[in-house]
Amino acid sequence: MKIWNYYNNMEHITNNTSESLNNYLNNLFPIKPSYYELIDKLNELEHLSYYDYQRKIREIWKIKKRTINKTNEISVLIERYKNIEAKLINAKCDRNNIINL
């Protein structure tokens, strides 16, 4: 014999979910927004969570996006000049000529 439990009932689960969503939206918008404001805000929040997730995966989630872009640009430049210097050293160039790059 199966025991019926209200909390496992699908109706209860959907009611609970819809109440949670309504509470979330009411806290997000104290004044009733227009349709376009609602869609814009929800899209913004969706993208923020996606970028946060991607940054957490790469273990750089504590760094702001602008800082990440600048540090990546600097890292690319450093690697480029390291490669140029390595090629010149392999070609037996003078160290003083390398510094003047």
Biopython code that builds the backbone (N, CA, C, O; Angstrom):
import numpy as np
from Bio.PDB.StructureBuilder import StructureBuilder

atoms = [
    (1, "MET", "N", (0.837, -1.174, 0.000)),
    (1, "MET", "CA", (0.000, 0.000, 0.000)),
    (1, "MET", "C", (0.886, 1.243, 0.000)),
    (1, "MET", "O", (1.813, 1.356, 0.802)),
    (2, "LYS", "N", (0.592, 2.169, -0.903)),
    (2, "LYS", "CA", (1.360, 3.396, -1.006)),
    (2, "LYS", "C", (0.735, 4.486, -0.148)),
    (2, "LYS", "O", (-0.482, 4.672, -0.163)),
    (3, "ILE", "N", (1.554, 5.196, 0.590)),
    (3, "ILE", "CA", (1.050, 6.285, 1.423)),
    (3, "ILE", "C", (1.127, 7.580, 0.614)),
    (3, "ILE", "O", (2.168, 7.902, 0.042)),
    (4, "TRP", "N", (0.035, 8.304, 0.574)),
    (4, "TRP", "CA", (-0.021, 9.553, -0.175)),
    (4, "TRP", "C", (0.500, 10.677, 0.704)),
    (4, "TRP", "O", (0.073, 10.824, 1.850)),
    (5, "ASN", "N", (1.411, 11.460, 0.177)),
    (5, "ASN", "CA", (1.988, 12.571, 0.922)),
    (5, "ASN", "C", (1.762, 13.854, 0.132)),
    (5, "ASN", "O", (2.126, 13.946, -1.041)),
    (6, "TYR", "N", (1.162, 14.832, 0.781)),
    (6, "TYR", "CA", (0.853, 16.096, 0.103)),
    (6, "TYR", "C", (2.114, 16.783, -0.406)),
    (6, "TYR", "O", (2.090, 17.385, -1.480)),
    (7, "TYR", "N", (3.201, 16.709, 0.331)),
    (7, "TYR", "CA", (4.421, 17.423, -0.036)),
    (7, "TYR", "C", (5.133, 16.798, -1.227)),
    (7, "TYR", "O", (5.981, 17.443, -1.844)),
    (8, "ASN", "N", (4.811, 15.588, -1.550)),
    (8, "ASN", "CA", (5.360, 14.960, -2.749)),
    (8, "ASN", "C", (4.419, 15.083, -3.941)),
    (8, "ASN", "O", (4.740, 14.650, -5.048)),
    (9, "ASN", "N", (3.270, 15.670, -3.704)),
    (9, "ASN", "CA", (2.271, 15.829, -4.750)),
    (9, "ASN", "C", (2.750, 16.864, -5.773)),
    (9, "ASN", "O", (3.337, 17.878, -5.396)),
    (10, "MET", "N", (2.506, 16.620, -7.037)),
    (10, "MET", "CA", (2.944, 17.518, -8.105)),
    (10, "MET", "C", (2.288, 18.897, -7.981)),
    (10, "MET", "O", (2.917, 19.914, -8.269)),
    (11, "GLU", "N", (1.044, 18.925, -7.559)),
    (11, "GLU", "CA", (0.341, 20.202, -7.413)),
    (11, "GLU", "C", (1.032, 21.074, -6.368)),
    (11, "GLU", "O", (1.203, 22.276, -6.567)),
    (12, "HIS", "N", (1.422, 20.467, -5.270)),
    (12, "HIS", "CA", (2.117, 21.217, -4.229)),
    (12, "HIS", "C", (3.465, 21.730, -4.731)),
    (12, "HIS", "O", (3.827, 22.876, -4.461)),
    (13, "ILE", "N", (4.200, 20.913, -5.445)),
    (13, "ILE", "CA", (5.518, 21.310, -5.956)),
    (13, "ILE", "C", (5.384, 22.487, -6.911)),
    (13, "ILE", "O", (6.167, 23.433, -6.828)),
    (14, "THR", "N", (4.411, 22.451, -7.816)),
    (14, "THR", "CA", (4.249, 23.556, -8.770)),
    (14, "THR", "C", (3.761, 24.813, -8.076)),
    (14, "THR", "O", (4.185, 25.912, -8.432)),
    (15, "ASN", "N", (2.868, 24.680, -7.083)),
    (15, "ASN", "CA", (2.412, 25.855, -6.333)),
    (15, "ASN", "C", (3.568, 26.493, -5.581)),
    (15, "ASN", "O", (3.714, 27.715, -5.563)),
    (16, "ASN", "N", (4.375, 25.665, -4.970)),
    (16, "ASN", "CA", (5.515, 26.163, -4.218)),
    (16, "ASN", "C", (6.499, 26.879, -5.141)),
    (16, "ASN", "O", (7.035, 27.927, -4.784)),
    (17, "THR", "N", (6.733, 26.326, -6.306)),
    (17, "THR", "CA", (7.647, 26.932, -7.268)),
    (17, "THR", "C", (7.113, 28.259, -7.768)),
    (17, "THR", "O", (7.862, 29.231, -7.864)),
    (18, "SER", "N", (5.836, 28.314, -8.088)),
    (18, "SER", "CA", (5.263, 29.566, -8.585)),
    (18, "SER", "C", (5.255, 30.633, -7.497)),
    (18, "SER", "O", (5.477, 31.808, -7.788)),
    (19, "GLU", "N", (5.004, 30.244, -6.249)),
    (19, "GLU", "CA", (5.067, 31.203, -5.148)),
    (19, "GLU", "C", (6.483, 31.737, -4.976)),
    (19, "GLU", "O", (6.671, 32.930, -4.736)),
    (20, "SER", "N", (7.459, 30.884, -5.095)),
    (20, "SER", "CA", (8.854, 31.317, -4.975)),
    (20, "SER", "C", (9.219, 32.299, -6.078)),
    (20, "SER", "O", (9.885, 33.303, -5.825)),
    (21, "LEU", "N", (8.786, 32.013, -7.297)),
    (21, "LEU", "CA", (9.059, 32.918, -8.409)),
    (21, "LEU", "C", (8.363, 34.258, -8.203)),
    (21, "LEU", "O", (8.960, 35.308, -8.441)),
    (22, "ASN", "N", (7.113, 34.232, -7.764)),
    (22, "ASN", "CA", (6.388, 35.482, -7.515)),
    (22, "ASN", "C", (7.055, 36.301, -6.420)),
    (22, "ASN", "O", (7.168, 37.520, -6.545)),
    (23, "ASN", "N", (7.493, 35.656, -5.357)),
    (23, "ASN", "CA", (8.194, 36.373, -4.288)),
    (23, "ASN", "C", (9.498, 36.974, -4.795)),
    (23, "ASN", "O", (9.840, 38.107, -4.456)),
    (24, "TYR", "N", (10.214, 36.220, -5.599)),
    (24, "TYR", "CA", (11.469, 36.715, -6.167)),
    (24, "TYR", "C", (11.224, 37.944, -7.037)),
    (24, "TYR", "O", (11.944, 38.936, -6.931)),
    (25, "LEU", "N", (10.214, 37.880, -7.893)),
    (25, "LEU", "CA", (9.912, 39.011, -8.774)),
    (25, "LEU", "C", (9.402, 40.212, -7.988)),
    (25, "LEU", "O", (9.720, 41.351, -8.332)),
    (26, "ASN", "N", (8.621, 39.980, -6.943)),
    (26, "ASN", "CA", (8.139, 41.093, -6.118)),
    (26, "ASN", "C", (9.293, 41.781, -5.402)),
    (26, "ASN", "O", (9.284, 43.003, -5.255)),
    (27, "ASN", "N", (10.267, 41.029, -4.963)),
    (27, "ASN", "CA", (11.439, 41.634, -4.322)),
    (27, "ASN", "C", (12.328, 42.340, -5.333)),
    (27, "ASN", "O", (12.973, 43.338, -5.012)),
    (28, "LEU", "N", (12.360, 41.826, -6.538)),
    (28, "LEU", "CA", (13.188, 42.418, -7.584)),
    (28, "LEU", "C", (12.601, 43.738, -8.069)),
    (28, "LEU", "O", (13.336, 44.684, -8.353)),
    (29, "PHE", "N", (11.288, 43.798, -8.162)),
    (29, "PHE", "CA", (10.589, 44.993, -8.647)),
    (29, "PHE", "C", (9.560, 45.433, -7.610)),
    (29, "PHE", "O", (8.461, 44.879, -7.565)),
    (30, "PRO", "N", (9.895, 46.418, -6.776)),
    (30, "PRO", "CA", (8.916, 46.887, -5.794)),
    (30, "PRO", "C", (7.688, 47.523, -6.469)),
    (30, "PRO", "O", (6.566, 47.403, -5.978)),
    (31, "ILE", "N", (7.925, 48.206, -7.609)),
    (31, "ILE", "CA", (6.844, 48.795, -8.394)),
    (31, "ILE", "C", (6.633, 47.894, -9.601)),
    (31, "ILE", "O", (7.589, 47.360, -10.164)),
    (32, "LYS", "N", (5.388, 47.733, -9.991)),
    (32, "LYS", "CA", (5.088, 46.837, -11.114)),
    (32, "LYS", "C", (5.759, 47.358, -12.386)),
    (32, "LYS", "O", (5.460, 48.469, -12.823)),
    (33, "PRO", "N", (6.661, 46.574, -12.987)),
    (33, "PRO", "CA", (7.385, 47.042, -14.173)),
    (33, "PRO", "C", (6.571, 46.828, -15.447)),
    (33, "PRO", "O", (5.579, 46.099, -15.474)),
    (34, "SER", "N", (7.033, 47.490, -16.488)),
    (34, "SER", "CA", (6.442, 47.200, -17.788)),
    (34, "SER", "C", (6.990, 45.854, -18.263)),
    (34, "SER", "O", (7.948, 45.323, -17.701)),
    (35, "TYR", "N", (6.384, 45.333, -19.274)),
    (35, "TYR", "CA", (6.794, 44.035, -19.815)),
    (35, "TYR", "C", (8.250, 44.074, -20.263)),
    (35, "TYR", "O", (9.010, 43.141, -20.000)),
    (36, "TYR", "N", (8.643, 45.161, -20.944)),
    (36, "TYR", "CA", (10.003, 45.249, -21.485)),
    (36, "TYR", "C", (11.039, 45.426, -20.382)),
    (36, "TYR", "O", (12.151, 44.909, -20.491)),
    (37, "GLU", "N", (10.690, 46.143, -19.333)),
    (37, "GLU", "CA", (11.609, 46.267, -18.202)),
    (37, "GLU", "C", (11.838, 44.907, -17.545)),
    (37, "GLU", "O", (12.956, 44.555, -17.168)),
    (38, "LEU", "N", (10.764, 44.167, -17.421)),
    (38, "LEU", "CA", (10.861, 42.837, -16.822)),
    (38, "LEU", "C", (11.759, 41.924, -17.647)),
    (38, "LEU", "O", (12.644, 41.265, -17.101)),
    (39, "ILE", "N", (11.539, 41.881, -18.951)),
    (39, "ILE", "CA", (12.340, 41.026, -19.832)),
    (39, "ILE", "C", (13.799, 41.464, -19.816)),
    (39, "ILE", "O", (14.698, 40.625, -19.760)),
    (40, "ASP", "N", (14.040, 42.772, -19.864)),
    (40, "ASP", "CA", (15.410, 43.293, -19.863)),
    (40, "ASP", "C", (16.139, 42.913, -18.575)),
    (40, "ASP", "O", (17.285, 42.466, -18.615)),
    (41, "LYS", "N", (15.479, 43.089, -17.447)),
    (41, "LYS", "CA", (16.100, 42.776, -16.158)),
    (41, "LYS", "C", (16.378, 41.273, -16.030)),
    (41, "LYS", "O", (17.441, 40.876, -15.553)),
    (42, "LEU", "N", (15.434, 40.451, -16.452)),
    (42, "LEU", "CA", (15.638, 39.002, -16.365)),
    (42, "LEU", "C", (16.751, 38.533, -17.296)),
    (42, "LEU", "O", (17.521, 37.641, -16.940)),
    (43, "ASN", "N", (16.841, 39.124, -18.485)),
    (43, "ASN", "CA", (17.943, 38.787, -19.396)),
    (43, "ASN", "C", (19.281, 39.188, -18.797)),
    (43, "ASN", "O", (20.260, 38.448, -18.895)),
    (44, "GLU", "N", (19.320, 40.355, -18.180)),
    (44, "GLU", "CA", (20.562, 40.823, -17.552)),
    (44, "GLU", "C", (20.989, 39.868, -16.439)),
    (44, "GLU", "O", (22.162, 39.508, -16.344)),
    (45, "LEU", "N", (20.050, 39.466, -15.610)),
    (45, "LEU", "CA", (20.373, 38.539, -14.520)),
    (45, "LEU", "C", (20.810, 37.182, -15.050)),
    (45, "LEU", "O", (21.694, 36.543, -14.480)),
    (46, "GLU", "N", (20.197, 36.748, -16.131)),
    (46, "GLU", "CA", (20.570, 35.462, -16.725)),
    (46, "GLU", "C", (22.006, 35.501, -17.232)),
    (46, "GLU", "O", (22.765, 34.554, -17.025)),
    (47, "HIS", "N", (22.384, 36.595, -17.898)),
    (47, "HIS", "CA", (23.744, 36.703, -18.417)),
    (47, "HIS", "C", (24.754, 36.842, -17.288)),
    (47, "HIS", "O", (25.858, 36.305, -17.373)),
    (48, "LEU", "N", (24.386, 37.554, -16.239)),
    (48, "LEU", "CA", (25.304, 37.686, -15.109)),
    (48, "LEU", "C", (25.607, 36.324, -14.499)),
    (48, "LEU", "O", (26.760, 36.015, -14.199)),
    (49, "SER", "N", (24.585, 35.523, -14.318)),
    (49, "SER", "CA", (24.840, 34.207, -13.717)),
    (49, "SER", "C", (25.682, 33.336, -14.643)),
    (49, "SER", "O", (26.512, 32.557, -14.174)),
    (50, "TYR", "N", (25.474, 33.463, -15.963)),
    (50, "TYR", "CA", (26.275, 32.685, -16.912)),
    (50, "TYR", "C", (27.743, 33.087, -16.820)),
    (50, "TYR", "O", (28.621, 32.226, -16.763)),
    (51, "TYR", "N", (28.018, 34.411, -16.806)),
    (51, "TYR", "CA", (29.403, 34.861, -16.743)),
    (51, "TYR", "C", (30.042, 34.496, -15.410)),
    (51, "TYR", "O", (31.214, 34.124, -15.367)),
    (52, "ASP", "N", (29.287, 34.597, -14.326)),
    (52, "ASP", "CA", (29.821, 34.185, -13.031)),
    (52, "ASP", "C", (30.175, 32.703, -13.044)),
    (52, "ASP", "O", (31.212, 32.308, -12.512)),
    (53, "TYR", "N", (29.330, 31.890, -13.642)),
    (53, "TYR", "CA", (29.587, 30.453, -13.722)),
    (53, "TYR", "C", (30.840, 30.179, -14.546)),
    (53, "TYR", "O", (31.673, 29.362, -14.153)),
    (54, "GLN", "N", (30.980, 30.858, -15.693)),
    (54, "GLN", "CA", (32.154, 30.658, -16.532)),
    (54, "GLN", "C", (33.420, 31.082, -15.795)),
    (54, "GLN", "O", (34.452, 30.419, -15.906)),
    (55, "ARG", "N", (33.351, 32.185, -15.040)),
    (55, "ARG", "CA", (34.528, 32.642, -14.308)),
    (55, "ARG", "C", (34.866, 31.691, -13.162)),
    (55, "ARG", "O", (36.042, 31.484, -12.861)),
    (56, "LYS", "N", (33.853, 31.112, -12.521)),
    (56, "LYS", "CA", (34.114, 30.145, -11.454)),
    (56, "LYS", "C", (34.778, 28.897, -12.008)),
    (56, "LYS", "O", (35.662, 28.325, -11.371)),
    (57, "ILE", "N", (34.350, 28.469, -13.202)),
    (57, "ILE", "CA", (34.958, 27.292, -13.826)),
    (57, "ILE", "C", (36.435, 27.541, -14.079)),
    (57, "ILE", "O", (37.264, 26.660, -13.854)),
    (58, "ARG", "N", (36.764, 28.726, -14.540)),
    (58, "ARG", "CA", (38.161, 29.063, -14.859)),
    (58, "ARG", "C", (38.943, 29.520, -13.633)),
    (58, "ARG", "O", (40.119, 29.867, -13.743)),
    (59, "GLU", "N", (38.299, 29.523, -12.464)),
    (59, "GLU", "CA", (38.913, 29.908, -11.190)),
    (59, "GLU", "C", (39.404, 31.342, -11.186)),
    (59, "GLU", "O", (40.404, 31.661, -10.543)),
    (60, "ILE", "N", (38.705, 32.203, -11.899)),
    (60, "ILE", "CA", (39.052, 33.625, -11.885)),
    (60, "ILE", "C", (37.829, 34.443, -11.508)),
    (60, "ILE", "O", (37.709, 35.594, -11.926)),
    (61, "TRP", "N", (36.926, 33.879, -10.732)),
    (61, "TRP", "CA", (35.650, 34.522, -10.456)),
    (61, "TRP", "C", (35.778, 35.706, -9.516)),
    (61, "TRP", "O", (34.843, 36.502, -9.423)),
    (62, "LYS", "N", (36.893, 35.857, -8.814)),
    (62, "LYS", "CA", (37.051, 36.999, -7.914)),
    (62, "LYS", "C", (37.518, 38.252, -8.649)),
    (62, "LYS", "O", (37.420, 39.355, -8.112)),
    (63, "ILE", "N", (38.019, 38.094, -9.859)),
    (63, "ILE", "CA", (38.539, 39.217, -10.634)),
    (63, "ILE", "C", (37.425, 39.786, -11.496)),
    (63, "ILE", "O", (36.657, 39.038, -12.100)),
    (64, "LYS", "N", (37.336, 41.109, -11.553)),
    (64, "LYS", "CA", (36.310, 41.725, -12.385)),
    (64, "LYS", "C", (36.649, 41.528, -13.853)),
    (64, "LYS", "O", (37.809, 41.330, -14.216)),
    (65, "LYS", "N", (35.615, 41.586, -14.697)),
    (65, "LYS", "CA", (35.775, 41.298, -16.121)),
    (65, "LYS", "C", (36.745, 42.277, -16.784)),
    (65, "LYS", "O", (37.563, 41.868, -17.607)),
    (66, "ARG", "N", (36.663, 43.558, -16.437)),
    (66, "ARG", "CA", (37.545, 44.560, -17.044)),
    (66, "ARG", "C", (39.005, 44.258, -16.714)),
    (66, "ARG", "O", (39.879, 44.341, -17.576)),
    (67, "THR", "N", (39.251, 43.912, -15.471)),
    (67, "THR", "CA", (40.600, 43.564, -15.048)),
    (67, "THR", "C", (41.083, 42.316, -15.770)),
    (67, "THR", "O", (42.252, 42.225, -16.144)),
    (68, "ILE", "N", (40.200, 41.367, -15.965)),
    (68, "ILE", "CA", (40.554, 40.135, -16.674)),
    (68, "ILE", "C", (41.004, 40.455, -18.092)),
    (68, "ILE", "O", (42.012, 39.923, -18.557)),
    (69, "ASN", "N", (40.263, 41.323, -18.784)),
    (69, "ASN", "CA", (40.623, 41.676, -20.157)),
    (69, "ASN", "C", (41.992, 42.343, -20.215)),
    (69, "ASN", "O", (42.803, 42.013, -21.080)),
    (70, "LYS", "N", (42.259, 43.277, -19.304)),
    (70, "LYS", "CA", (43.548, 43.977, -19.297)),
    (70, "LYS", "C", (44.692, 43.022, -18.974)),
    (70, "LYS", "O", (45.744, 43.076, -19.610)),
    (71, "THR", "N", (44.495, 42.154, -17.995)),
    (71, "THR", "CA", (45.570, 41.219, -17.653)),
    (71, "THR", "C", (45.816, 40.230, -18.785)),
    (71, "THR", "O", (46.955, 39.831, -19.024)),
    (72, "ASN", "N", (44.763, 39.835, -19.478)),
    (72, "ASN", "CA", (44.944, 38.938, -20.625)),
    (72, "ASN", "C", (45.726, 39.623, -21.739)),
    (72, "ASN", "O", (46.592, 39.005, -22.357)),
    (73, "GLU", "N", (45.425, 40.913, -22.005)),
    (73, "GLU", "CA", (46.160, 41.656, -23.032)),
    (73, "GLU", "C", (47.639, 41.759, -22.669)),
    (73, "GLU", "O", (48.507, 41.574, -23.521)),
    (74, "ILE", "N", (47.917, 42.052, -21.406)),
    (74, "ILE", "CA", (49.304, 42.172, -20.955)),
    (74, "ILE", "C", (50.012, 40.821, -21.059)),
    (74, "ILE", "O", (51.165, 40.757, -21.486)),
    (75, "SER", "N", (49.334, 39.750, -20.675)),
    (75, "SER", "CA", (49.932, 38.409, -20.763)),
    (75, "SER", "C", (50.268, 38.041, -22.200)),
    (75, "SER", "O", (51.311, 37.443, -22.461)),
    (76, "VAL", "N", (49.391, 38.393, -23.130)),
    (76, "VAL", "CA", (49.645, 38.105, -24.543)),
    (76, "VAL", "C", (50.869, 38.872, -25.030)),
    (76, "VAL", "O", (51.705, 38.321, -25.745)),
    (77, "LEU", "N", (50.976, 40.154, -24.642)),
    (77, "LEU", "CA", (52.145, 40.952, -25.044)),
    (77, "LEU", "C", (53.436, 40.380, -24.470)),
    (77, "LEU", "O", (54.447, 40.289, -25.166)),
    (78, "ILE", "N", (53.398, 39.997, -23.203)),
    (78, "ILE", "CA", (54.597, 39.434, -22.568)),
    (78, "ILE", "C", (55.022, 38.152, -23.270)),
    (78, "ILE", "O", (56.206, 37.967, -23.551)),
    (79, "GLU", "N", (54.078, 37.270, -23.554)),
    (79, "GLU", "CA", (54.403, 36.020, -24.251)),
    (79, "GLU", "C", (54.979, 36.297, -25.634)),
    (79, "GLU", "O", (55.908, 35.621, -26.076)),
    (80, "ARG", "N", (54.423, 37.288, -26.310)),
    (80, "ARG", "CA", (54.914, 37.624, -27.651)),
    (80, "ARG", "C", (56.376, 38.066, -27.604)),
    (80, "ARG", "O", (57.198, 37.614, -28.402)),
    (81, "TYR", "N", (56.691, 38.960, -26.652)),
    (81, "TYR", "CA", (58.073, 39.429, -26.556)),
    (81, "TYR", "C", (59.017, 38.344, -26.036)),
    (81, "TYR", "O", (60.192, 38.325, -26.403)),
    (82, "LYS", "N", (58.525, 37.449, -25.195)),
    (82, "LYS", "CA", (59.358, 36.322, -24.763)),
    (82, "LYS", "C", (59.725, 35.440, -25.951)),
    (82, "LYS", "O", (60.863, 34.986, -26.073)),
    (83, "ASN", "N", (58.749, 35.203, -26.825)),
    (83, "ASN", "CA", (59.012, 34.384, -28.013)),
    (83, "ASN", "C", (60.012, 35.065, -28.943)),
    (83, "ASN", "O", (60.908, 34.416, -29.483)),
    (84, "ILE", "N", (59.853, 36.379, -29.127)),
    (84, "ILE", "CA", (60.794, 37.118, -29.983)),
    (84, "ILE", "C", (62.197, 37.053, -29.394)),
    (84, "ILE", "O", (63.169, 36.818, -30.113)),
    (85, "GLU", "N", (62.300, 37.262, -28.079)),
    (85, "GLU", "CA", (63.610, 37.228, -27.420)),
    (85, "GLU", "C", (64.236, 35.838, -27.531)),
    (85, "GLU", "O", (65.437, 35.722, -27.774)),
    (86, "ALA", "N", (63.443, 34.794, -27.356)),
    (86, "ALA", "CA", (63.968, 33.429, -27.461)),
    (86, "ALA", "C", (64.492, 33.147, -28.866)),
    (86, "ALA", "O", (65.532, 32.507, -29.025)),
    (87, "LYS", "N", (63.778, 33.620, -29.884)),
    (87, "LYS", "CA", (64.230, 33.419, -31.263)),
    (87, "LYS", "C", (65.535, 34.158, -31.530)),
    (87, "LYS", "O", (66.423, 33.632, -32.200)),
    (88, "LEU", "N", (65.654, 35.380, -31.005)),
    (88, "LEU", "CA", (66.882, 36.150, -31.211)),
    (88, "LEU", "C", (68.061, 35.528, -30.467)),
    (88, "LEU", "O", (69.181, 35.517, -30.978)),
    (89, "ILE", "N", (67.819, 35.016, -29.277)),
    (89, "ILE", "CA", (68.892, 34.358, -28.521)),
    (89, "ILE", "C", (69.330, 33.091, -29.246)),
    (89, "ILE", "O", (70.524, 32.800, -29.313)),
    (90, "ASN", "N", (68.382, 32.338, -29.787)),
    (90, "ASN", "CA", (68.720, 31.132, -30.550)),
    (90, "ASN", "C", (69.491, 31.475, -31.817)),
    (90, "ASN", "O", (70.288, 30.670, -32.300)),
    (91, "ALA", "N", (69.255, 32.668, -32.357)),
    (91, "ALA", "CA", (69.962, 33.098, -33.565)),
    (91, "ALA", "C", (71.311, 33.739, -33.219)),
    (91, "ALA", "O", (71.968, 34.289, -34.103)),
    (92, "LYS", "N", (71.732, 33.679, -31.960)),
    (92, "LYS", "CA", (73.022, 34.195, -31.474)),
    (92, "LYS", "C", (73.143, 35.714, -31.634)),
    (92, "LYS", "O", (74.206, 36.221, -31.990)),
    (93, "CYS", "N", (72.048, 36.436, -31.370)),
    (93, "CYS", "CA", (72.095, 37.901, -31.422)),
    (93, "CYS", "C", (72.662, 38.438, -30.117)),
    (93, "CYS", "O", (72.640, 37.763, -29.087)),
    (94, "ASP", "N", (73.170, 39.665, -30.179)),
    (94, "ASP", "CA", (73.735, 40.323, -29.005)),
    (94, "ASP", "C", (72.608, 40.711, -28.037)),
    (94, "ASP", "O", (71.544, 41.156, -28.467)),
    (95, "ARG", "N", (72.842, 40.542, -26.742)),
    (95, "ARG", "CA", (71.831, 40.860, -25.718)),
    (95, "ARG", "C", (71.464, 42.338, -25.738)),
    (95, "ARG", "O", (70.306, 42.676, -25.493)),
    (96, "ASN", "N", (72.398, 43.218, -26.017)),
    (96, "ASN", "CA", (72.116, 44.656, -26.057)),
    (96, "ASN", "C", (71.140, 44.997, -27.177)),
    (96, "ASN", "O", (70.321, 45.903, -27.020)),
    (97, "ASN", "N", (71.208, 44.298, -28.291)),
    (97, "ASN", "CA", (70.268, 44.542, -29.383)),
    (97, "ASN", "C", (68.861, 44.062, -29.013)),
    (97, "ASN", "O", (67.863, 44.630, -29.456)),
    (98, "ILE", "N", (68.801, 43.025, -28.209)),
    (98, "ILE", "CA", (67.502, 42.500, -27.787)),
    (98, "ILE", "C", (66.805, 43.488, -26.863)),
    (98, "ILE", "O", (65.588, 43.656, -26.945)),
    (99, "ILE", "N", (67.560, 44.145, -25.983)),
    (99, "ILE", "CA", (66.983, 45.095, -25.031)),
    (99, "ILE", "C", (66.351, 46.274, -25.755)),
    (99, "ILE", "O", (65.367, 46.832, -25.269)),
    (100, "ASN", "N", (66.884, 46.664, -26.893)),
    (100, "ASN", "CA", (66.361, 47.814, -27.628)),
    (100, "ASN", "C", (65.067, 47.519, -28.380)),
    (100, "ASN", "O", (64.581, 48.385, -29.106)),
    (101, "LEU", "N", (64.508, 46.355, -28.236)),
    (101, "LEU", "CA", (63.233, 46.043, -28.883)),
    (101, "LEU", "C", (62.201, 47.003, -28.395)),
    (101, "LEU", "O", (61.044, 46.928, -28.808)),
]
sb = StructureBuilder()
sb.init_structure("model")
sb.init_model(0)
sb.init_chain("A")
sb.init_seg("    ")
for serial, (resi, resn, name, xyz) in enumerate(atoms, 1):
    if name == "N":
        sb.init_residue(resn, " ", resi, " ")
    sb.init_atom(name, np.array(xyz, "f"), 0.0, 1.0, " ", f" {name:<3s}", serial, name[0])
structure = sb.get_structure()
